[in-house]
Amino acid sequence: MIIPLEGQDAVSATRIVAMVRSGDKTFLYFRDGTTATTGFRPETLRKRYNAFCKEARDNARALCGRMGGNME
C-alpha cells in the first residue's frame, strides 16, 4: 500500500491518517504525529496509488506465469 510522491519518494498509505489540501500543497498527517508535504492533490495521490497497485499486480501475474504459478 504505497503511494508514490515526487521523485523517488513514497509513503505507506497505512501510515496516513489525514490529507489536507491548503493552497497548492497537500499536507499528509501520519500516525506517529509527523507530517509531509506534496504538491499533488489528494485525487492525484489516489490515482497514483491505484496505478501503482495495478502495475504491481500486472508484474506479479507476469512473474507467476513465467514461473508456472497461478495468482488466482
C-alpha atoms as a printed R data frame, in Angstrom:
   type eleno elety resid chain resno      x       y       z
1  ATOM     1    CA   MET     A     1  0.000   0.000   0.000
2  ATOM     2    CA   ILE     A     2  2.493   2.537  -1.270
3  ATOM     3    CA   ILE     A     3  1.723   5.983  -2.661
4  ATOM     4    CA   PRO     A     4  4.435   7.330  -4.995
5  ATOM     5    CA   LEU     A     5  5.225  11.009  -4.451
6  ATOM     6    CA   GLU     A     6  7.556  13.385  -6.267
7  ATOM     7    CA   GLY     A     7 10.845  11.950  -7.486
8  ATOM     8    CA   GLN     A     8 11.773   8.703  -5.750
9  ATOM     9    CA   ASP     A     9  9.764   9.461  -2.590
10 ATOM    10    CA   ALA     A    10  6.901   7.233  -1.494
11 ATOM    11    CA   VAL     A    11  4.792   6.776   1.635
12 ATOM    12    CA   SER     A    12  2.856   3.865   3.066
13 ATOM    13    CA   ALA     A    13 -0.879   4.501   2.825
14 ATOM    14    CA   THR     A    14 -1.391   2.643   6.117
15 ATOM    15    CA   ARG     A    15  0.575   5.380   7.954
16 ATOM    16    CA   ILE     A    16 -1.620   8.261   6.719
17 ATOM    17    CA   VAL     A    17 -4.436   9.440   8.983
18 ATOM    18    CA   ALA     A    18 -5.351  12.623   7.092
19 ATOM    19    CA   MET     A    19 -4.697  14.577   3.902
20 ATOM    20    CA   VAL     A    20 -5.410  18.288   3.983
21 ATOM    21    CA   ARG     A    21 -5.253  20.479   0.886
22 ATOM    22    CA   SER     A    22 -4.226  24.077   1.509
23 ATOM    23    CA   GLY     A    23 -3.438  26.360  -1.403
24 ATOM    24    CA   ASP     A    24 -1.215  24.486  -3.823
25 ATOM    25    CA   LYS     A    25  0.042  21.917  -1.281
26 ATOM    26    CA   THR     A    26 -1.337  18.782   0.356
27 ATOM    27    CA   PHE     A    27 -0.268  18.028   3.905
28 ATOM    28    CA   LEU     A    28 -0.052  14.356   4.872
29 ATOM    29    CA   TYR     A    29 -0.511  13.614   8.578
30 ATOM    30    CA   PHE     A    30  0.873  10.311   9.847
31 ATOM    31    CA   ARG     A    31  0.009   8.090  12.810
32 ATOM    32    CA   ASP     A    32  3.262   8.935  14.580
33 ATOM    33    CA   GLY     A    33  2.486  12.680  14.521
34 ATOM    34    CA   THR     A    34  4.860  13.583  11.697
35 ATOM    35    CA   THR     A    35  3.802  15.324   8.511
36 ATOM    36    CA   ALA     A    36  4.874  15.509   4.892
37 ATOM    37    CA   THR     A    37  4.018  17.972   2.152
38 ATOM    38    CA   THR     A    38  3.398  17.286  -1.515
39 ATOM    39    CA   GLY     A    39  2.299  19.321  -4.492
40 ATOM    40    CA   PHE     A    40 -0.108  16.572  -5.579
41 ATOM    41    CA   ARG     A    41 -3.818  16.926  -4.907
42 ATOM    42    CA   PRO     A    42 -5.485  14.125  -2.871
43 ATOM    43    CA   GLU     A    43 -7.310  12.987  -6.044
44 ATOM    44    CA   THR     A    44 -3.983  12.686  -7.860
45 ATOM    45    CA   LEU     A    45 -2.494  10.718  -4.960
46 ATOM    46    CA   ARG     A    46 -5.425   8.286  -5.200
47 ATOM    47    CA   LYS     A    47 -4.830   7.865  -8.936
48 ATOM    48    CA   ARG     A    48 -1.103   7.324  -8.408
49 ATOM    49    CA   TYR     A    49 -1.840   4.724  -5.702
50 ATOM    50    CA   ASN     A    50 -4.288   2.866  -7.966
51 ATOM    51    CA   ALA     A    51 -1.839   2.934 -10.894
52 ATOM    52    CA   PHE     A    52  0.971   1.647  -8.657
53 ATOM    53    CA   CYS     A    53 -1.227  -1.238  -7.414
54 ATOM    54    CA   LYS     A    54 -2.273  -2.156 -10.956
55 ATOM    55    CA   GLU     A    55  1.335  -2.187 -12.177
56 ATOM    56    CA   ALA     A    56  2.384  -4.337  -9.195
57 ATOM    57    CA   ARG     A    57 -0.445  -6.841  -9.893
58 ATOM    58    CA   ASP     A    58  0.414  -6.990 -13.601
59 ATOM    59    CA   ASN     A    59  4.096  -7.561 -12.826
60 ATOM    60    CA   ALA     A    60  3.254 -10.271 -10.274
61 ATOM    61    CA   ARG     A    61  0.980 -12.066 -12.762
62 ATOM    62    CA   ALA     A    62  3.686 -11.975 -15.428
63 ATOM    63    CA   LEU     A    63  6.253 -13.345 -12.974
64 ATOM    64    CA   CYS     A    64  3.910 -16.116 -11.809
65 ATOM    65    CA   GLY     A    65  3.213 -17.013 -15.422
66 ATOM    66    CA   ARG     A    66  6.927 -17.319 -16.186
67 ATOM    67    CA   MET     A    67  7.455 -19.448 -13.089
68 ATOM    68    CA   GLY     A    68  4.446 -21.674 -13.767
69 ATOM    69    CA   GLY     A    69  2.430 -20.367 -10.819
70 ATOM    70    CA   ASN     A    70 -1.144 -19.155 -10.529
71 ATOM    71    CA   MET     A    71 -2.293 -15.894  -8.906
72 ATOM    72    CA   GLU     A    72 -5.990 -16.802  -8.782
